[in-house]
Amino acid sequence: MTDQAVSAATDPEKIVSEVKAAPRQLQPLRRLFPFLLRYPLRLALTVLFLLVSAISSLAIPAVLGGAIDEGFVAQNLDNVGRYGWLIIGISVIMAVASGARFYFISVIGERVVADLRQAVFAHLLQLETRYFDTHRVGELTSRLNGDVTVIRGAVGSSFSLALRSLVTIIGALTMMILTSPVLTIAVVVALPAILFPVMIYARRLRGMSRRTQDALADLSAMATEMLGANRTVKSFTQEHVQAAHYDTSSEASYRAEVKRLGARAFLVGMVIFLGTAALVGLVWWGARAVFDGSVTAGQLGQFLVYALMASGALTNVSEVLGTLQTVSGATERLTEILDTKPEIVDPARPVALPTPPLGTVTFTGVNFSYGEAGSDKVLTNVSFSVGKGETVALVGPSGSGKSTTLSLLQRFYDVDAGTIAVDGVDIRDVKLSELRQRFAYVEQEPIIFAGTIADNIRFGKPDAAMDEVIAAAKAALVDDFVTDLPAGYDTVVGERGVMLSGGQKQRLAIARAILKNAPILLLDEATSALDAQSERLVQLALEHLMEGRTTLVIAHRLATIRDANTILVLDGGEIIDHGTHDQLVAKGGRYADLAKLQFRTAEAV
Ligand SMILES: Nc1ncnc2c1ncn2[C@@H]1O[C@H](COP(=O)(O)OP(=O)(O)OP(=O)(O)O)[C@@H](O)[C@H]1O
C-alpha cells in the first residue's frame, strides 16, 4: 500500500468526501446506455438469459440442502439419486442459459464498440481545423483504438459479470434469509465492513486509470509522430535520442500501470481476506446453531453455499468496480470528443450558390487571427476580387498570410471581420459541402493516401468511371509513369506515397483536382525544387488544370507569376501592392525586391 493510500484510508475527512464522490465517478458510463439501448431485443435476451442462469445457479444449493437432510442425514440413497438428477437437470438449464448470455452480451459489446468507434471517427472528421491545431493526431487515434478497446472488454464481460454478481448477491441473500434469518443478520453486519473499503478504494483506482490511459495516449502520439517523420529522424541521426525519449515515456507509463495494478491487487486481496474472515465467523456461528437445534445440517450446508456464492459475487463486484473505473475514464475521454461541438457548421437557412458556377471570389475588409478575435492579427483589412477564369497570384514573405487566405476561403476558419464571397454569396450562408465542392485544392505537399493510384485520383469523386480517371491522369501527365508500373492504376502506394517521387506526387494531386472538375482552383505551389524535367511536367500538368478555371495561387514559380492577371503582394497580413508582374517590377517597390530575391536562380537559368 502506498503512503497516499494509507493516508486516504485513515483520513476520515477524505473518506467521507471520497465516498460522496464515488457514484459520480461512474457517471460517464451513462453515456454508453444510449448505445446499448439501440438494441432492445438483444438486451432483453441478455437479461433473460442472465436471470435464468443466475436463478438456476441459486436453485442448486437449495437442492443440495435437501440432498443432505433427506439423503445423507436420513441415509436414503434413493433420495440422493433423485436430488442428483435434479441437480443435473438444473445444470443443463444453467449451462444453456450461461452460454446464451455470454454470446448475447459479447455480441452487444462488439456492436456498441463498433457504433462508438464509428460515431467518434465521424465526429472527428466534422470538427474544424482549429480543433486539430490544438490536439495531437496520435492522441486522438489512441483514443479511437485504446479507449474503445477498453470499453469493448467492459461491455462484453464486466457489465455481464456485474449484473450477474448483483443478481447472485440479491438472490443468495434472499435465500439466506429464507434459510436462516439469524445467520443472515450476522452476515449483513459483516457486509459493510467489506463494502466500505471497497468503495473508497475504487475511487482511487479511477484517477489512476485515467492517468495510465493519458500516459498511453502520449506514448502513442509520440510513436505516430516519430514513425511518420522517420526520414527526418534518420537524417538528423536522432534515432537514439528519440528512442530514449520514448523509453522514458514508456517507463513512466509502465510505472503508472504498475501502481494501478498494485492498487487493484490490494483491492482484490482485501476483499478476499475480509470475505474469508467473515466466512470463518459464519461457520462458527452456524455450528452453534446446529448444535442447539435451531437449523438442520442441510440448512447450514445450504446457507454456507449461498454465503460463499454471495462472497464470490462480492469479490467479482470489487474486480468489476476496478474495471468499470477504467472504462469510465475511457468513456469520459471519448465523450469529450463527442461533446465537442463543431464551431464551423452549415447555416440554418443555406443560400444556394448559382449554377452554372460563376467562379468569382471576393474578399472585403477581412480581418483574421488564429487566437482570440483581435489578438495577433494574421490578416488585416484584406480586400480583393478574382473574376471568372482569372488567375490571381499571392506572393509575399514567409508568414505573411498566404496559406491563411486559402484556408479562410475554404472556411477552415471563420473571419473575425469582413466578408468572403464566392459567386457573390457570403460563404457563411452556404452549405459547407456545397462551398467546398466549388474548389479544387492542390496542396504544397500533396497527401497520398494508402491505396491504389486509381483510388487516389478518385478521392474527390469516388464513383468516377475508370475512363474518367485515365483522362484526368493523362491531362496531369500521370498516365505515362503509371502505365510503366507493374499493376498500373491498381498499384498500391504507401501511407504517404513513399514509392512516388516528389514530382509524381504533385502530378497525382493535380490529376485528383482535374477529376474533381471544380470551377475554382486553389493552388499552393511547392517551394521544394524539382529537377528541370520534373518541373516542366508539373508546370504542363498545372496548365491543363488551370484551363478555364478561376485560379488563386500561392506562387513560387516565375512562370505562374508572369501569367497571372493580378499579383497580390502580402506583407505582415496586409496587401501592400497589386498589379501585373511587369507593372510591379516597373514600380520597383517591395515586389521588385522580392522578385529579385525569389527568382534570381530561375532567371539565371
Ligand atoms: N494553425 C495556426 N495556428 C496559429 N497560427 C498560425 C497557424 N497557421 C499559421 N499561423 C500563423 O499565421 C501567420 C501566417 O501564416 P501563413 O501560413 O498564412 O503564412 P504564409 O504566407 O502562407 O507563409 P509560408 O509562405 O511560410 O507558408 C504566421 O505568423 C503563422 O505563424
The ligand as an SDF file (V2000), in Angstrom:
LIG
                    3D

 31 33  0  0  0  0  0  0  0  0999 V2000
   -2.8110   26.9240  -37.4180 N   0  0  0  0  0  0  0  0  0  0  0  0
   -2.2380   28.0460  -36.9860 C   0  0  0  0  0  0  0  0  0  0  0  0
   -2.3710   28.4290  -35.7040 N   0  0  0  0  0  0  0  0  0  0  0  0
   -1.7960   29.5690  -35.2630 C   0  0  0  0  0  0  0  0  0  0  0  0
   -1.0580   30.3960  -36.0320 N   0  0  0  0  0  0  0  0  0  0  0  0
   -0.8840   30.0600  -37.3220 C   0  0  0  0  0  0  0  0  0  0  0  0
   -1.4490   28.8630  -37.8570 C   0  0  0  0  0  0  0  0  0  0  0  0
   -1.1150   28.7870  -39.1610 N   0  0  0  0  0  0  0  0  0  0  0  0
   -0.3580   29.8820  -39.4180 C   0  0  0  0  0  0  0  0  0  0  0  0
   -0.2130   30.6400  -38.3180 N   0  0  0  0  0  0  0  0  0  0  0  0
    0.4990   31.9250  -38.2370 C   0  0  0  0  0  0  0  0  0  0  0  0
   -0.1470   32.8320  -39.1040 O   0  0  0  0  0  0  0  0  0  0  0  0
    0.7960   33.6080  -39.8130 C   0  0  0  0  0  0  0  0  0  0  0  0
    0.5530   33.4730  -41.3150 C   0  0  0  0  0  0  0  0  0  0  0  0
    0.7830   32.1360  -41.6970 O   0  0  0  0  0  0  0  0  0  0  0  0
    0.5570   31.5910  -43.1620 P   0  0  0  0  0  0  0  0  0  0  0  0
    0.7950   30.1440  -43.1300 O   0  0  0  0  0  0  0  0  0  0  0  0
   -0.7290   32.0730  -43.6880 O   0  0  0  0  0  0  0  0  0  0  0  0
    1.7300   32.3400  -43.9380 O   0  0  0  0  0  0  0  0  0  0  0  0
    2.3030   32.0700  -45.3860 P   0  0  0  0  0  0  0  0  0  0  0  0
    2.4160   33.4100  -46.0020 O   0  0  0  0  0  0  0  0  0  0  0  0
    1.4740   31.0590  -46.0810 O   0  0  0  0  0  0  0  0  0  0  0  0
    3.7330   31.5170  -45.0720 O   0  0  0  0  0  0  0  0  0  0  0  0
    4.6120   30.4100  -45.8850 P   0  0  0  0  0  0  0  0  0  0  0  0
    4.9710   31.0240  -47.1660 O   0  0  0  0  0  0  0  0  0  0  0  0
    5.7900   30.2470  -44.9940 O   0  0  0  0  0  0  0  0  0  0  0  0
    3.7630   29.1880  -45.9840 O   0  0  0  0  0  0  0  0  0  0  0  0
    2.1620   33.1250  -39.3840 C   0  0  0  0  0  0  0  0  0  0  0  0
    2.6420   34.0440  -38.4320 O   0  0  0  0  0  0  0  0  0  0  0  0
    1.9120   31.7890  -38.7240 C   0  0  0  0  0  0  0  0  0  0  0  0
    2.7890   31.6260  -37.6450 O   0  0  0  0  0  0  0  0  0  0  0  0
  1  2  1  0
  2  3  1  0
  2  7  2  0
  3  4  2  0
  4  5  1  0
  5  6  2  0
  6  7  1  0
  6 10  1  0
  7  8  1  0
  8  9  2  0
  9 10  1  0
 10 11  1  0
 11 12  1  0
 11 30  1  0
 12 13  1  0
 13 14  1  0
 13 28  1  0
 14 15  1  0
 15 16  1  0
 16 17  2  0
 16 18  1  0
 16 19  1  0
 19 20  1  0
 20 21  2  0
 20 22  1  0
 20 23  1  0
 23 24  1  0
 24 25  2  0
 24 26  1  0
 24 27  1  0
 28 29  1  0
 28 30  1  0
 30 31  1  0
M  END
$$$$
